[in-house]
Amino acid sequence: MAIQNFTLDDLKRILLEGAGEGEGVSLDGDILDTDFEKLGYESLALLETGGRIEREYDIELDDSALTEAATPRELVDIVNSHLGAVAQAA
């Protein structure tokens, strides 16, 4: 099974689909290390995002992983770690 890669663009798309874009905040530009809170996404929006990622990529993410990911980079890394584990198990 080929390893599927989750990118910042994938995360941006899912964030916009699930929670929209915060007022006065843009997801364009270098946001990899910007706190989700500064981007206008709080825990409920991140849980929704996690659910969408799970359904789209057929993986299970721990709620704690979602709440511990403070930045887009951390969440992308967590998702890619799960995707890699799934690919190795297949």
Phi and psi in radians as a Rosetta constraint file:
Dihedral C 1 N 2 CA 2 C 2 CIRCULARHARMONIC -1.239 0.35
Dihedral N 2 CA 2 C 2 N 3 CIRCULARHARMONIC 2.490 0.35
Dihedral C 2 N 3 CA 3 C 3 CIRCULARHARMONIC -1.345 0.35
Dihedral N 3 CA 3 C 3 N 4 CIRCULARHARMONIC 2.175 0.35
Dihedral C 3 N 4 CA 4 C 4 CIRCULARHARMONIC -1.462 0.35
Dihedral N 4 CA 4 C 4 N 5 CIRCULARHARMONIC 2.450 0.35
Dihedral C 4 N 5 CA 5 C 5 CIRCULARHARMONIC -1.935 0.35
Dihedral N 5 CA 5 C 5 N 6 CIRCULARHARMONIC 2.303 0.35
Dihedral C 5 N 6 CA 6 C 6 CIRCULARHARMONIC -1.779 0.35
Dihedral N 6 CA 6 C 6 N 7 CIRCULARHARMONIC 2.205 0.35
Dihedral C 6 N 7 CA 7 C 7 CIRCULARHARMONIC -1.997 0.35
Dihedral N 7 CA 7 C 7 N 8 CIRCULARHARMONIC 2.976 0.35
Dihedral C 7 N 8 CA 8 C 8 CIRCULARHARMONIC -1.053 0.35
Dihedral N 8 CA 8 C 8 N 9 CIRCULARHARMONIC -0.657 0.35
Dihedral C 8 N 9 CA 9 C 9 CIRCULARHARMONIC -1.100 0.35
Dihedral N 9 CA 9 C 9 N 10 CIRCULARHARMONIC -0.669 0.35
Dihedral C 9 N 10 CA 10 C 10 CIRCULARHARMONIC -1.084 0.35
Dihedral N 10 CA 10 C 10 N 11 CIRCULARHARMONIC -0.781 0.35
Dihedral C 10 N 11 CA 11 C 11 CIRCULARHARMONIC -1.108 0.35
Dihedral N 11 CA 11 C 11 N 12 CIRCULARHARMONIC -0.770 0.35
Dihedral C 11 N 12 CA 12 C 12 CIRCULARHARMONIC -1.013 0.35
Dihedral N 12 CA 12 C 12 N 13 CIRCULARHARMONIC -0.808 0.35
Dihedral C 12 N 13 CA 13 C 13 CIRCULARHARMONIC -1.041 0.35
Dihedral N 13 CA 13 C 13 N 14 CIRCULARHARMONIC -0.800 0.35
Dihedral C 13 N 14 CA 14 C 14 CIRCULARHARMONIC -1.194 0.35
Dihedral N 14 CA 14 C 14 N 15 CIRCULARHARMONIC -0.688 0.35
Dihedral C 14 N 15 CA 15 C 15 CIRCULARHARMONIC -1.058 0.35
Dihedral N 15 CA 15 C 15 N 16 CIRCULARHARMONIC -0.791 0.35
Dihedral C 15 N 16 CA 16 C 16 CIRCULARHARMONIC -1.159 0.35
Dihedral N 16 CA 16 C 16 N 17 CIRCULARHARMONIC -0.691 0.35
Dihedral C 16 N 17 CA 17 C 17 CIRCULARHARMONIC -1.157 0.35
Dihedral N 17 CA 17 C 17 N 18 CIRCULARHARMONIC -0.681 0.35
Dihedral C 17 N 18 CA 18 C 18 CIRCULARHARMONIC -1.551 0.35
Dihedral N 18 CA 18 C 18 N 19 CIRCULARHARMONIC -0.654 0.35
Dihedral C 18 N 19 CA 19 C 19 CIRCULARHARMONIC -2.249 0.35
Dihedral N 19 CA 19 C 19 N 20 CIRCULARHARMONIC -0.092 0.35
Dihedral C 19 N 20 CA 20 C 20 CIRCULARHARMONIC 1.292 0.35
Dihedral N 20 CA 20 C 20 N 21 CIRCULARHARMONIC -2.961 0.35
Dihedral C 20 N 21 CA 21 C 21 CIRCULARHARMONIC -1.945 0.35
Dihedral N 21 CA 21 C 21 N 22 CIRCULARHARMONIC 2.345 0.35
Dihedral C 21 N 22 CA 22 C 22 CIRCULARHARMONIC -1.100 0.35
Dihedral N 22 CA 22 C 22 N 23 CIRCULARHARMONIC 2.616 0.35
Dihedral C 22 N 23 CA 23 C 23 CIRCULARHARMONIC -1.126 0.35
Dihedral N 23 CA 23 C 23 N 24 CIRCULARHARMONIC 2.231 0.35
Dihedral C 23 N 24 CA 24 C 24 CIRCULARHARMONIC 1.342 0.35
Dihedral N 24 CA 24 C 24 N 25 CIRCULARHARMONIC 0.127 0.35
Dihedral C 24 N 25 CA 25 C 25 CIRCULARHARMONIC -2.115 0.35
Dihedral N 25 CA 25 C 25 N 26 CIRCULARHARMONIC 2.366 0.35
Dihedral C 25 N 26 CA 26 C 26 CIRCULARHARMONIC -2.039 0.35
Dihedral N 26 CA 26 C 26 N 27 CIRCULARHARMONIC 2.463 0.35
Dihedral C 26 N 27 CA 27 C 27 CIRCULARHARMONIC -1.554 0.35
Dihedral N 27 CA 27 C 27 N 28 CIRCULARHARMONIC -0.036 0.35
Dihedral C 27 N 28 CA 28 C 28 CIRCULARHARMONIC -1.337 0.35
Dihedral N 28 CA 28 C 28 N 29 CIRCULARHARMONIC 2.690 0.35
Dihedral C 28 N 29 CA 29 C 29 CIRCULARHARMONIC 1.634 0.35
Dihedral N 29 CA 29 C 29 N 30 CIRCULARHARMONIC -2.962 0.35
Dihedral C 29 N 30 CA 30 C 30 CIRCULARHARMONIC -1.504 0.35
Dihedral N 30 CA 30 C 30 N 31 CIRCULARHARMONIC 1.676 0.35
Dihedral C 30 N 31 CA 31 C 31 CIRCULARHARMONIC -1.968 0.35
Dihedral N 31 CA 31 C 31 N 32 CIRCULARHARMONIC 0.062 0.35
Dihedral C 31 N 32 CA 32 C 32 CIRCULARHARMONIC -0.902 0.35
Dihedral N 32 CA 32 C 32 N 33 CIRCULARHARMONIC -0.698 0.35
Dihedral C 32 N 33 CA 33 C 33 CIRCULARHARMONIC -1.924 0.35
Dihedral N 33 CA 33 C 33 N 34 CIRCULARHARMONIC 0.367 0.35
Dihedral C 33 N 34 CA 34 C 34 CIRCULARHARMONIC -1.591 0.35
Dihedral N 34 CA 34 C 34 N 35 CIRCULARHARMONIC 2.328 0.35
Dihedral C 34 N 35 CA 35 C 35 CIRCULARHARMONIC -1.031 0.35
Dihedral N 35 CA 35 C 35 N 36 CIRCULARHARMONIC 2.454 0.35
Dihedral C 35 N 36 CA 36 C 36 CIRCULARHARMONIC -0.984 0.35
Dihedral N 36 CA 36 C 36 N 37 CIRCULARHARMONIC -0.641 0.35
Dihedral C 36 N 37 CA 37 C 37 CIRCULARHARMONIC -1.068 0.35
Dihedral N 37 CA 37 C 37 N 38 CIRCULARHARMONIC -0.707 0.35
Dihedral C 37 N 38 CA 38 C 38 CIRCULARHARMONIC -1.197 0.35
Dihedral N 38 CA 38 C 38 N 39 CIRCULARHARMONIC -0.445 0.35
Dihedral C 38 N 39 CA 39 C 39 CIRCULARHARMONIC -1.451 0.35
Dihedral N 39 CA 39 C 39 N 40 CIRCULARHARMONIC -0.087 0.35
Dihedral C 39 N 40 CA 40 C 40 CIRCULARHARMONIC 1.629 0.35
Dihedral N 40 CA 40 C 40 N 41 CIRCULARHARMONIC 0.236 0.35
Dihedral C 40 N 41 CA 41 C 41 CIRCULARHARMONIC -1.940 0.35
Dihedral N 41 CA 41 C 41 N 42 CIRCULARHARMONIC 2.055 0.35
Dihedral C 41 N 42 CA 42 C 42 CIRCULARHARMONIC -1.782 0.35
Dihedral N 42 CA 42 C 42 N 43 CIRCULARHARMONIC -3.055 0.35
Dihedral C 42 N 43 CA 43 C 43 CIRCULARHARMONIC -1.019 0.35
Dihedral N 43 CA 43 C 43 N 44 CIRCULARHARMONIC -0.683 0.35
Dihedral C 43 N 44 CA 44 C 44 CIRCULARHARMONIC -1.114 0.35
Dihedral N 44 CA 44 C 44 N 45 CIRCULARHARMONIC -0.745 0.35
Dihedral C 44 N 45 CA 45 C 45 CIRCULARHARMONIC -1.124 0.35
Dihedral N 45 CA 45 C 45 N 46 CIRCULARHARMONIC -0.637 0.35
Dihedral C 45 N 46 CA 46 C 46 CIRCULARHARMONIC -1.254 0.35
Dihedral N 46 CA 46 C 46 N 47 CIRCULARHARMONIC -0.598 0.35
Dihedral C 46 N 47 CA 47 C 47 CIRCULARHARMONIC -1.147 0.35
Dihedral N 47 CA 47 C 47 N 48 CIRCULARHARMONIC -0.716 0.35
Dihedral C 47 N 48 CA 48 C 48 CIRCULARHARMONIC -1.074 0.35
Dihedral N 48 CA 48 C 48 N 49 CIRCULARHARMONIC -0.758 0.35
Dihedral C 48 N 49 CA 49 C 49 CIRCULARHARMONIC -1.067 0.35
Dihedral N 49 CA 49 C 49 N 50 CIRCULARHARMONIC -0.760 0.35
Dihedral C 49 N 50 CA 50 C 50 CIRCULARHARMONIC -1.056 0.35
Dihedral N 50 CA 50 C 50 N 51 CIRCULARHARMONIC -0.730 0.35
Dihedral C 50 N 51 CA 51 C 51 CIRCULARHARMONIC -1.086 0.35
Dihedral N 51 CA 51 C 51 N 52 CIRCULARHARMONIC -0.724 0.35
Dihedral C 51 N 52 CA 52 C 52 CIRCULARHARMONIC -1.150 0.35
Dihedral N 52 CA 52 C 52 N 53 CIRCULARHARMONIC -0.710 0.35
Dihedral C 52 N 53 CA 53 C 53 CIRCULARHARMONIC -1.089 0.35
Dihedral N 53 CA 53 C 53 N 54 CIRCULARHARMONIC -0.774 0.35
Dihedral C 53 N 54 CA 54 C 54 CIRCULARHARMONIC -1.036 0.35
Dihedral N 54 CA 54 C 54 N 55 CIRCULARHARMONIC -0.789 0.35
Dihedral C 54 N 55 CA 55 C 55 CIRCULARHARMONIC -1.177 0.35
Dihedral N 55 CA 55 C 55 N 56 CIRCULARHARMONIC -0.748 0.35
Dihedral C 55 N 56 CA 56 C 56 CIRCULARHARMONIC -1.259 0.35
Dihedral N 56 CA 56 C 56 N 57 CIRCULARHARMONIC -0.633 0.35
Dihedral C 56 N 57 CA 57 C 57 CIRCULARHARMONIC -1.861 0.35
Dihedral N 57 CA 57 C 57 N 58 CIRCULARHARMONIC 0.046 0.35
Dihedral C 57 N 58 CA 58 C 58 CIRCULARHARMONIC 0.933 0.35
Dihedral N 58 CA 58 C 58 N 59 CIRCULARHARMONIC 0.890 0.35
Dihedral C 58 N 59 CA 59 C 59 CIRCULARHARMONIC -2.298 0.35
Dihedral N 59 CA 59 C 59 N 60 CIRCULARHARMONIC 2.905 0.35
Dihedral C 59 N 60 CA 60 C 60 CIRCULARHARMONIC -2.029 0.35
Dihedral N 60 CA 60 C 60 N 61 CIRCULARHARMONIC 2.207 0.35
Dihedral C 60 N 61 CA 61 C 61 CIRCULARHARMONIC -1.919 0.35
Dihedral N 61 CA 61 C 61 N 62 CIRCULARHARMONIC 2.372 0.35
Dihedral C 61 N 62 CA 62 C 62 CIRCULARHARMONIC -1.202 0.35
Dihedral N 62 CA 62 C 62 N 63 CIRCULARHARMONIC 2.472 0.35
Dihedral C 62 N 63 CA 63 C 63 CIRCULARHARMONIC -1.008 0.35
Dihedral N 63 CA 63 C 63 N 64 CIRCULARHARMONIC -0.614 0.35
Dihedral C 63 N 64 CA 64 C 64 CIRCULARHARMONIC -1.141 0.35
Dihedral N 64 CA 64 C 64 N 65 CIRCULARHARMONIC -0.604 0.35
Dihedral C 64 N 65 CA 65 C 65 CIRCULARHARMONIC -1.103 0.35
Dihedral N 65 CA 65 C 65 N 66 CIRCULARHARMONIC -0.667 0.35
Dihedral C 65 N 66 CA 66 C 66 CIRCULARHARMONIC -1.227 0.35
Dihedral N 66 CA 66 C 66 N 67 CIRCULARHARMONIC -0.679 0.35
Dihedral C 66 N 67 CA 67 C 67 CIRCULARHARMONIC -1.354 0.35
Dihedral N 67 CA 67 C 67 N 68 CIRCULARHARMONIC -0.420 0.35
Dihedral C 67 N 68 CA 68 C 68 CIRCULARHARMONIC -1.421 0.35
Dihedral N 68 CA 68 C 68 N 69 CIRCULARHARMONIC -0.379 0.35
Dihedral C 68 N 69 CA 69 C 69 CIRCULARHARMONIC -1.330 0.35
Dihedral N 69 CA 69 C 69 N 70 CIRCULARHARMONIC 1.886 0.35
Dihedral C 69 N 70 CA 70 C 70 CIRCULARHARMONIC -1.557 0.35
Dihedral N 70 CA 70 C 70 N 71 CIRCULARHARMONIC -0.346 0.35
Dihedral C 70 N 71 CA 71 C 71 CIRCULARHARMONIC -2.309 0.35
Dihedral N 71 CA 71 C 71 N 72 CIRCULARHARMONIC 2.817 0.35
Dihedral C 71 N 72 CA 72 C 72 CIRCULARHARMONIC -0.974 0.35
Dihedral N 72 CA 72 C 72 N 73 CIRCULARHARMONIC -0.695 0.35
Dihedral C 72 N 73 CA 73 C 73 CIRCULARHARMONIC -1.014 0.35
Dihedral N 73 CA 73 C 73 N 74 CIRCULARHARMONIC -0.779 0.35
Dihedral C 73 N 74 CA 74 C 74 CIRCULARHARMONIC -1.121 0.35
Dihedral N 74 CA 74 C 74 N 75 CIRCULARHARMONIC -0.696 0.35
Dihedral C 74 N 75 CA 75 C 75 CIRCULARHARMONIC -1.224 0.35
Dihedral N 75 CA 75 C 75 N 76 CIRCULARHARMONIC -0.719 0.35
Dihedral C 75 N 76 CA 76 C 76 CIRCULARHARMONIC -1.044 0.35
Dihedral N 76 CA 76 C 76 N 77 CIRCULARHARMONIC -0.749 0.35
Dihedral C 76 N 77 CA 77 C 77 CIRCULARHARMONIC -1.100 0.35
Dihedral N 77 CA 77 C 77 N 78 CIRCULARHARMONIC -0.724 0.35
Dihedral C 77 N 78 CA 78 C 78 CIRCULARHARMONIC -1.104 0.35
Dihedral N 78 CA 78 C 78 N 79 CIRCULARHARMONIC -0.798 0.35
Dihedral C 78 N 79 CA 79 C 79 CIRCULARHARMONIC -1.107 0.35
Dihedral N 79 CA 79 C 79 N 80 CIRCULARHARMONIC -0.775 0.35
Dihedral C 79 N 80 CA 80 C 80 CIRCULARHARMONIC -1.124 0.35
Dihedral N 80 CA 80 C 80 N 81 CIRCULARHARMONIC -0.591 0.35
Dihedral C 80 N 81 CA 81 C 81 CIRCULARHARMONIC -1.092 0.35
Dihedral N 81 CA 81 C 81 N 82 CIRCULARHARMONIC -0.763 0.35
Dihedral C 81 N 82 CA 82 C 82 CIRCULARHARMONIC -1.152 0.35
Dihedral N 82 CA 82 C 82 N 83 CIRCULARHARMONIC -0.720 0.35
Dihedral C 82 N 83 CA 83 C 83 CIRCULARHARMONIC -1.111 0.35
Dihedral N 83 CA 83 C 83 N 84 CIRCULARHARMONIC -0.680 0.35
Dihedral C 83 N 84 CA 84 C 84 CIRCULARHARMONIC -1.150 0.35
Dihedral N 84 CA 84 C 84 N 85 CIRCULARHARMONIC -0.691 0.35
Dihedral C 84 N 85 CA 85 C 85 CIRCULARHARMONIC -1.145 0.35
Dihedral N 85 CA 85 C 85 N 86 CIRCULARHARMONIC -0.689 0.35
Dihedral C 85 N 86 CA 86 C 86 CIRCULARHARMONIC -1.139 0.35
Dihedral N 86 CA 86 C 86 N 87 CIRCULARHARMONIC -0.737 0.35
Dihedral C 86 N 87 CA 87 C 87 CIRCULARHARMONIC -1.140 0.35
Dihedral N 87 CA 87 C 87 N 88 CIRCULARHARMONIC -0.653 0.35
Dihedral C 87 N 88 CA 88 C 88 CIRCULARHARMONIC -1.247 0.35
Dihedral N 88 CA 88 C 88 N 89 CIRCULARHARMONIC -0.549 0.35
Dihedral C 88 N 89 CA 89 C 89 CIRCULARHARMONIC -1.310 0.35
Dihedral N 89 CA 89 C 89 N 90 CIRCULARHARMONIC -0.380 0.35
